[in-house]
Amino acid sequence: MAHAVPHPVRLRLTLAFEGTHYAGWQHQASGVAVQEVVEKALAQLFPSRPRLQGSSRTDSGVHALGLVAHCDVPRTEFRFPAAKLLLALNAHLPEDIRVLAARRVPVGFHARFDARGKQYRYLVWNHPAANPLQRHLTWHVPRQLNLAAIRDAARVFLGTHDFRAFTANRGVPLDDAVRTLTRCDVQRRGPLLTFVIEGNGFLYKMCRAIVGTLVQLGLGRLTAADLERILASRDRRTAGMTAPAHGLVLWQVHYARGKRNTARPAAVPDARRPART
């Protein structure tokens, strides 16, 4: 009589990385991806060489503080507690990638399909002189921005809209560009501005297009009424620039109760944890 094959151990990892030297999270035809590096670390611990499923893609140069991924490990290979797994994985990772949390989850959990929303943060250094300590983490905008106008206009993006005017062309038809944003605001700590954008999903380069357009509005080149017309146009050519990749951070992924990401932004140094004003 054949014995049933036991379910594998499903692991959930919460990852942070500085994306400066990587071609994004997901495997790429050219360039080293974060996923590839973490899978190589897993292969040092598990002969089956587990493959990761991530909650999100990130573009080349984009950072993350709370990206969630899962993988399956045969029970015969999983011989130590998750706390030791955290230490062992980080020992095999470069300094710009870290596993912040690792735990076992039910086999039904899926990092991508169970995600209910995401929060991105975009950092702008708004000062005549660039901050050399922030050069890989912030977009330097030397001209003074009208923060009140930006905050007022950011409300235009709240709710459910077709964001076709705020996505880059991947070279394939875009069937569904409707997304819902539940938060779009700006925090300030001195010259450091943090754009906080949260929603149920995001299109390719959507956050960067929103921030780039809002910055141009803050420079007096657009108005809130212009943003409404741009949204209605569904034409990317009518919107503002795409902000550089290095200012964007995937901050947190949200799950339903019992599946919520438990990594907190407190792990980030003070310069990257702006206070609300």
C-alpha positions in Angstrom: 0.0 0.0 0.0 1.5 3.3 -1.1 2.1 5.9 1.7 0.8 9.4 1.2 3.6 12.0 0.6 3.6 14.4 3.5 3.0 18.1 2.7 6.2 20.2 2.5 7.0 22.8 5.1 5.9 26.2 3.8 8.0 29.1 5.0 7.1 32.8 4.9 10.0 35.2 4.7 9.8 39.0 5.2 12.7 40.6 3.4 14.4 44.0 3.3 16.9 45.0 0.7 18.7 48.0 -0.8 18.0 47.6 -4.5 20.9 49.8 -5.8 22.9 46.9 -7.2 20.0 44.7 -8.3 17.8 44.3 -11.3 14.7 44.2 -9.2 13.2 41.4 -7.1 12.2 38.9 -9.8 14.6 36.8 -11.9 15.8 38.8 -15.0 17.3 37.7 -18.3 20.1 40.2 -17.6 21.3 41.5 -14.3 21.3 40.0 -10.8 17.9 39.9 -9.1 17.2 39.8 -5.3 15.2 36.6 -5.7 18.1 34.9 -7.3 20.4 35.8 -4.4 18.0 34.7 -1.7 17.4 31.4 -3.5 21.1 30.7 -3.6 21.2 31.2 0.1 18.3 28.8 0.6 20.2 26.3 -1.6 23.0 26.4 0.9 20.6 25.1 3.6 18.3 22.8 1.6 19.4 20.3 -1.1 16.1 20.7 -2.9 16.9 24.3 -3.7 13.5 25.9 -2.9 12.1 28.5 -5.2 10.6 31.7 -3.9 7.2 33.2 -4.7 7.2 36.9 -3.9 4.4 39.3 -3.0 5.5 41.9 -5.5 7.8 42.7 -8.3 10.2 45.7 -7.9 12.0 47.5 -10.6 15.7 47.8 -10.9 17.1 50.1 -8.2 13.9 50.0 -6.1 14.3 49.1 -2.4 12.1 47.1 0.0 11.5 47.0 3.8 8.6 44.5 3.9 8.5 42.3 0.8 7.0 38.9 1.6 7.9 35.7 -0.1 7.1 32.0 0.5 8.8 28.7 -0.4 8.3 25.0 0.2 10.9 22.8 1.9 10.5 19.0 2.1 9.9 17.9 5.7 12.9 15.6 5.5 15.2 18.6 5.0 13.7 20.9 7.5 15.6 20.1 10.7 15.8 23.4 12.7 13.5 26.0 14.1 12.6 29.1 12.2 14.6 31.3 14.5 17.8 29.5 13.5 16.7 29.7 9.9 16.7 33.5 10.1 20.3 33.5 11.3 21.4 30.8 8.9 19.9 32.6 5.8 21.4 36.0 6.7 24.8 34.4 7.1 24.6 33.5 3.4 23.3 36.8 2.2 25.2 40.0 1.3 24.8 43.0 3.6 22.3 44.8 1.4 19.8 41.9 1.7 18.3 40.7 5.0 15.6 38.4 6.1 13.7 40.2 8.8 11.3 37.4 9.8 11.0 33.7 9.0 8.2 31.4 10.1 6.2 28.4 9.2 2.8 29.0 7.7 -0.1 26.7 6.4 0.5 25.3 3.0 -2.5 27.3 1.7 -0.7 30.6 2.3 0.4 32.4 -0.9 2.6 35.6 -0.6 1.2 37.1 -3.8 -2.4 35.9 -4.1 -3.2 36.4 -0.4 -2.0 40.0 -0.4 -4.8 42.5 0.2 -2.8 45.7 -0.3 0.6 47.3 -0.3 2.2 50.4 1.0 5.0 52.2 -0.9 7.0 55.1 0.3 8.9 57.5 -1.9 11.7 59.7 -0.4 12.5 63.1 -1.7 15.4 65.3 -0.4 14.1 68.8 -1.0 17.1 71.1 -0.4 19.4 73.1 -2.6 22.3 70.7 -1.6 22.1 67.0 -2.0 22.6 64.8 1.1 25.5 62.5 0.3 24.3 60.0 3.0 21.0 59.7 1.2 22.1 59.6 -2.4 21.0 56.0 -2.9 17.7 56.4 -1.0 16.3 59.7 -2.0 15.5 61.7 -5.1 17.2 65.1 -4.8 14.9 67.9 -5.8 16.8 71.2 -5.3 14.0 73.7 -6.0 11.6 74.4 -3.1 8.3 72.5 -3.4 4.9 73.8 -2.5 4.0 71.1 0.0 0.5 72.5 0.7 -0.3 72.3 -3.0 1.1 68.7 -3.2 -0.9 67.6 -0.2 -4.1 69.1 -1.5 -3.7 67.6 -5.0 -2.7 64.1 -3.7 -6.3 63.6 -2.6 -7.3 63.5 -6.3 -5.7 60.0 -6.5 -7.8 58.5 -3.6 -10.5 56.1 -4.4 -11.0 53.8 -7.5 -9.7 55.1 -10.8 -8.4 53.9 -14.1 -4.6 54.7 -13.7 -3.7 54.1 -17.3 -2.2 57.6 -17.4 0.2 56.7 -14.6 1.8 53.5 -15.9 4.6 52.7 -18.2 4.2 50.6 -21.3 5.5 47.1 -20.9 5.0 46.4 -24.6 1.8 44.3 -24.1 -1.8 45.4 -24.1 -3.1 46.5 -20.6 -6.5 45.0 -20.1 -7.2 46.3 -16.5 -5.8 49.5 -15.2 -8.4 50.1 -12.4 -6.9 50.3 -8.9 -8.0 51.6 -5.6 -5.8 53.9 -3.5 -6.7 54.2 0.2 -3.9 56.6 1.1 -1.8 59.2 -0.8 -0.2 61.8 1.4 3.1 63.5 2.2 5.1 63.6 5.5 7.9 66.1 6.2 10.9 66.0 8.4 13.0 69.0 7.6 14.1 68.7 3.9 13.1 65.0 3.8 9.7 64.4 2.2 8.0 61.0 2.3 5.2 60.3 -0.1 3.1 57.5 1.4 0.9 55.6 -1.2 -1.2 52.7 -0.2 -3.7 50.6 -2.2 -5.0 47.3 -3.3 -2.5 47.0 -6.2 -0.2 48.9 -8.4 0.6 49.1 -12.1 4.1 49.1 -13.6 5.9 52.3 -12.4 2.6 53.7 -11.1 3.9 55.0 -7.8 6.9 56.7 -9.5 4.6 58.3 -12.1 2.3 59.7 -9.3 5.3 61.1 -7.3 6.9 62.6 -10.4 3.7 64.3 -11.4 3.1 65.6 -7.8 6.6 67.0 -7.7 6.0 68.8 -11.0 2.8 70.2 -9.5 4.8 71.3 -6.4 7.1 73.2 -8.8 4.1 75.1 -10.2 3.9 73.3 -13.5 0.5 71.6 -12.9 -2.6 72.1 -10.8 -5.0 69.8 -9.0 -7.5 70.4 -11.8 -4.8 69.2 -14.3 -4.5 66.0 -12.3 -8.2 65.3 -12.7 -7.9 65.8 -16.4 -4.9 63.6 -16.6 -6.6 60.7 -14.8 -9.6 61.1 -17.1 -7.5 61.1 -20.2 -6.1 57.6 -19.5 -3.1 58.7 -21.6 0.4 58.4 -20.1 1.7 61.2 -22.3 -0.4 63.8 -20.5 1.0 63.0 -17.0 4.3 64.2 -15.5 7.7 62.5 -15.3 8.5 59.1 -13.8 10.4 59.7 -10.6 13.8 57.9 -10.3 13.7 54.3 -9.0 16.1 54.8 -6.1 13.7 56.9 -4.0 11.0 54.1 -3.9 10.6 51.6 -1.1 8.1 48.8 -0.9 7.3 49.5 2.8 4.7 46.9 3.8 2.4 44.2 2.4 -1.0 43.7 4.0 -2.8 40.4 4.5 -6.1 39.4 5.9 -6.3 38.7 9.6 -4.1 35.8 10.5 -1.9 36.5 7.4 -0.7 40.0 8.1 2.9 40.9 7.6 4.4 41.4 11.1 7.7 43.2 10.0 7.7 46.8 11.2 9.5 49.8 9.8 11.3 50.4 13.1 14.2 48.4 11.8 15.1 51.3 9.5 17.6 54.0 10.7 16.0 57.3 11.8 16.9 59.1 8.6 14.6 56.7 6.7 11.8 56.8 9.2 10.1 60.2 8.7 7.9 61.7 11.4 4.3 62.8 10.6 3.9 66.5 10.5 
